[in-house]
Amino acid sequence: MKPIGGYFELEFREGEHYHKNAIRLSTARQCLEYILLARGYKKINVPYYTCSALLEPIKKLGIEYNFYPINETLEPIFDKTLDNDEALLYTNYFGLKQGTILSLSKQYKNLIVDNAQAFFAPPVKHTDTFYSARKFFGVPDGAYLYTDCPLNQKFPPYIPDSHARHLVGRLSQTPEMYYNDYQESEYAFSNMEIHSMSVLSEHVLKALDYQQIIQRRRDNYMLLSRQLNNRNKIKFDISSTDDVPMVYPFWSDQKNLRQHLISQKIFIPKYWQDVLEWTSTGQGIETELAERLYPIPIDQRYKEKEMNYIIDHILE
């Protein structure tokens, strides 16, 4: 019996997980480690244009890895026949490449889908797939994994402790004030052993109105695309209801755009700078994307007012 009475804990609406049938772990990179352990892969092919954190479990397990390039529409340039102990990792970029995922799943039985940027994309049957909650919601941790090859092992829950200060702090203060705390929380996941999802994230993620979040993201994306597509070097159609974007990817050669937007309190991340070290020539499409692709925020915190503010400053 749990203790009865006393002071109150945080309260949340009782709902259910969006990925209610998935294995719940702490981070996406831990999901990848789980897959590599369960499948016993000896080699893996990863795109140049990806997050360096995904290399952590690969290096930790001593697995051989090779990079492959993508083209201007973020499609893989890859025609190798995979060995039985070899996997192909592909990223569902910005939550806008579900069609490519479906096509690759028919070609490669050893496909691993990185849906860290595609929380709402449905998993493909019999295809190892993982998701990250932190890229979409205000939670200290949280990742979901679909696999037909579960490990017979239980993992301790992640305990956020002080690594949720930035989430609480930003409710009443500016994001700059708690940016160091945010960075510390991200660093805490480096080379961490596999954990199950924290109790705090479990409660938050079961309390969210996912249909409202989906609609807001799609509406914000469409508003930006109507105003900016004629200036954007990369365009995506989100007519399918499966397409729920993480950001609006704006590929532009405008000089000093990032600095200008940041000066107006529009914070634009920069994906993924390790690409500049991994590519041999420094002139591939990955270098262009790392330098000139601006992931514009479109998430559920914002409405038409904020989107128009962003548009005005880009056009300015």
N, C-alpha and C positions, 0 to 999 in steps of 0.2 A: 504494500500500500504506500502510495506517495504521501509525503507530509501534507497535512490539511491545515488551512488557515495561515496566519502570518501575513507578511507583506506580499504585494502583488508582483508577479513577473511581467515582462512585456506580453501584451495580448495581441492576437492576430485572428483574423477571420479564418474559420476552419474550412479548407477547401481540399484540393488535390493537386499533385504535381502535373505539369503539362506533359512531361515524359514519365508517366506513372508506371510504366512497365520496364523502365531502364534500371541498370545498376547505378546507384548514386555514390559518386566519389567526390573528392575535394577539388581537383583541378583537371583540366584537359590533358596536360602532360602525364598525369597519373593514369588517365584512361589509356593513353598510348602505351605506357609501360605495362599496364595490365594486358593489353592485346598482345604485345610482343612476348610477354611471359607465357600467356596461354597458348599462343600459336607456335611458339618456338622458332620464330623467324630468325634467319642468320644474316639476311640482307634486306635493305629497304631503300626505295627510291623516293626522294622528297623533292618538292619544287624549290628552286632558288628563292622564289618569292614566298617566304613563309617566316614564321616567328622562330627565333633562335631557341626559345624555351623548349620547342619540340625535340631539339637535339639532345637535351639533357638525358631522358631515359634511354635514348639510342646509344649514347656514349657510355652511360652507366652500365648497360648490359653488354657492352663490347660488341655491338652489332655493326656490321659493315654498312655504310650508307653512301649513296651517290645522289648528286643533284641532277635535276633535269629542268630545261627551260619551259616557259609558256609563251604564247603569242599575244598579240595586241588585244585579243578578246578574252584573255586569261584562260585559254584552252591549253592543255598539256601538249608539248611536243615530245611525244614518247611513243615508240613503236617496238619496244623490246618485248620478247617473250619471257615471261617470268618463270624462274625455277620454282619448284614446289615449296622451298623454304625462303622465298623472296616475296616481298610485299611492295605494293605501289600506294603511296600516300598522296591524296589529292585534297586540296583546300577548296571548300565551297565559298569562294571569295565574296565577301560582303553579303552573303545570303542570296546571291543572284545567279548561281551556277548549278541549280538543281538538274537541269536538262543534261548537263555534262556528267553529273554524278550517275544519272540513270544509264547513259550511254556507256560509261566506263565500267559500271557494274555488270554489263552484259559481256564485256571484253575480258575482264580480269576477275578471277575468283578470289585472288589474294588482295583485293582492293581494301584500303582503309580510308574512310571518309572523315576528314577534319571539318566538322560543322561548328567549330568554335565561333565562327562569324555568321552562323545560320541556325539560330536556336529553334526556329519554327519549321525548318525543313523536315519533312517526314523521313524516317530512316528507310533505307532500301532493304528488303527482306534478304537475310543471309549475307549481309554486308556489315562488317565491323564499322561502327559509327560512334563518334563522340561529340559532345556539346559542352560549351562553357556558359554558365549562368552569369558570371561576373561581367561579361561584355555587354549584357543586356539589362541587368537589374542591379539594384543596390543591395548586394549581399557580400559577406566577407569571403565566401568560397562557394563552390558548387559546380559539379559537372555530372553529365549523364552519359552512360555507355550502353550501347546495344551490341551484343555479341552472342553467337551460338556456341561459344567455347568458354563457359564460365570457369573461374578458378574455384576450387573447393577450399576457400580461405576467407576469414573474416578480417576486416581492417578496423583499427580504432578510429573513432570520430575525430575530426579536426576540431580543436578548441581555439577560437579566434583570440581570446584574451584581449590584449591591447590592440589587435589588428583590425578593430572595427571603429576606431576613433574617427577616422576620416568620414565614415558613413554618417555617424551621429553629428559630427562637427559641421558638415556641409549643410545640414538642415537649417542652422541658424547663422552660419558664418560664410565667408567667401571661400571658394575652392582653393585659392592660393594659400590661405592660412593652414590648411590641412594637407597640402600637397606632399610634404615630407612624410607625413603619416601614411599617406597612400603609397608612396614609394617603398616605405618600410614594410607595409603589408604585402606588396608584390614580391619584394626580395625574400620574405619569409618562406615563400613557396619553392625557392631554388633548391634543387636536389633533395626535396622532402620525400620521405618514404610514402607509400600509398596510404591514404586515409579515406574513410568514408565521409560523407557530407556532414558538416557541423549541424548541430541541433538548431542553431539560430537560422541558418540558411534554409533548413527543412521547413521551418515555420513560415518564413517570409515567402518562400516559393510556392507554398500551398495556399497562400492568402491572396495571390495576385489575380486581377481580372485580365486574363490573357486575351480574350476576344477584343476588349477595349484597346489593349496594347497593340495588337496586330493592326487594328483599323487605324490607330493614330500614326503608326509608323508608315503604313502604306499611303495615308493621306498626305503626310509631310513629304514623303519621297515624291509623290506625284506633283505636288506644288512646286518643289524645287526643279523637277525635270521639265515642267512646262516653261519655266523661266530661264533655265540654264542649259538645256540640251543643245541649243544652237551654238553654245560656246564650249561644249564638252567634247573632248576627243574620244570618249568612250561612253556608250549608251546601252542601257538595258531595258528590256520590256518586262514589266511586272504584272502582266495581264493574268497570269496564273495565280490562283489564290494560295499556292504553295510558296510563292515568292514574298517573303517578309524581310526586307533589307535591314541590315545593321546600321548602315550609313548611306548617304548619297555620295558615291565616288565621283569626284569632280577632277578630271584630268585637264590641266590647263598649263600654258606656258607663261601666264601672267607673272611678271617679276614681283617679288616681295609680297605676294598675296598672303602667304601664311603669317608673316609678320604684321601685316595690316589687320588681318582678322583677329589675331591675338591681342593687338592693341585696342580692339573694340570689345574685348572680353568674349570673343568667339574662339574657343579653344579647339584647335585642329591637331589631332595626333599625326605622327609621322611613321608610317609602316615602311618597311622593316629595315633598319639601317645596316644590319649585318649583311644584307644582300650586296652592298658595295664592296665588301671584303671577299665574299664567296665567288662572285662572277669574275672571270679571268680578264676580260677585256675592259670592263667598266663602261661598256657602251650598249649593252643589251637592253631589251624591253624592261627587264627587272630594275635596271638602274633608273630608267625613265620613271617607272612607277614609284620607286622609292623617293625620288626627288620631286616629282611634279603631280602626284596624285593626292588630292586633298579630300580626306574622309569627312564630309559635312555631317554634323549630328542631326538626326531626325527622330530621336527616340521619344518615348511616351511622356516625357516631362514637358514637351514643347508643343505649341499650337501654331496657328497661322501667323500670329503676331511675330513670333520668334523667327519663323521661316522667312517672312518678308524682310525682317531686319538683316538676316544673313544675305538674302538676295541683293538688297540695296547696297551693302558694303562690298559685295563681289562686283557688281556692275559699276560701282564708284571707282 
